[in-house]
């Protein structure tokens, strides 16, 4: 499908910064200036274009763009839905949501056949916490370094005092346990038993790409069964092929009671997230469709994007591509970082297309981030791990883009090392 690129906004760059300062927030305006004062106005594939004519290789995007920017099949599906029925009355049945749920459930772990669509990852977490409460699971267990969103309920299980403290008191009876520490989890569960709901990530993304030891998720699943706890796996960042499997739990063949999806589910076009659950876990929402609702949840336009995204991933074998490409990128990053290990870089780790570079000092993350931006490459910092630079590239990166990234990262690290030494 041929699409004409959108035109740049009429306001100049200075005007946009000023509008941010006046109407969105002074802090965000300052951040924009630090990043160069540019405004992004167009995107396609692995590229984002700025209002000054520059283009940036997007190895960030917080895990959203597994299919790249403006994937033609997703854009076409959304255009078609806009031309027919973008939002629903919520009085009648809506077929696009039903088909999207069917398509997603075809790839969720065995038994997770019921899907509740929402608008964001944090909303998916909220839905899971409410569903847990409907089952009497009022005691929440989360992991240190875990990130599950910033709305009030989700924030209660996002283990970072920087974000929690200004909004306390949060939900009561929340316990933090060590990630990749089954003994700590068992101790917490033994005191709560069938009142508990455990929320865990297969790999901690915002926590700094922390990868647990093999078997950890199986142990969590077994402990939840032993103590009658509900198991919620947050795959908002790790799912939809990001780790080289449809879901992070697939590597250990684990089926939780509830699974959260988002980011890549959008196809990189329209925001959407979902909570998938077993028939038993979903029963309270199934019995009463008004127990947890949202005006815009499961909108036809968003579900059209999700359905097209799943279909595109099937047609293009995106999961296998992510696994193969991730291995290549991880090897390239390790090779580039090797000369700086010990002094600048502490460790490189990753799985699939989720890769983290842990630096010896927090300052080096910001320095390297700015060096990369200045050279035309976008990456992300980690909200719950200030020494980790995070890469979440699309599965559509070609050889030329990979070579460019490798060269640019080498230059950025060398510059950062020189500045840190000085």
Secondary structure, DSSP 4 states (H G I P E B T S, - for coil): ---PPPPPPSS-HHHHHHHIIIII-HHHHHHHHHTTS--EEEEEBTEEEETTS-EEEES-GGG--TT-BT-HHHHHHHHHHHHH-SS--SSS--HHHHHHHHHHHTTSSTT--EEEEESSHHHHHHHHHHHHHHTT--EEEEETT----SSHHHHHTS--HHHHGGG-S-SSSEEEE-TT-HHHHHHHHHTTGGGEEEEE-SEETTTTSEEPPTTHHHHHHHHHHHTT-EEEEE-TTTTTTTTSSSSGGGGGT---SEEEE-GGGGTTTS--EEEEE-HHHHHHHHH-TTSS--SSTT-HHHHHHHHHHHHHHHHHTHHHHHHHHHHHHHHHHHHHHGGGBTTTEEEEEEETTEEEEEESSHHHHHHHHHHHHHTTEE-EEETTEEEEEEE---TT--HHHHHHHHHHHHHHHHHHHHHHH-
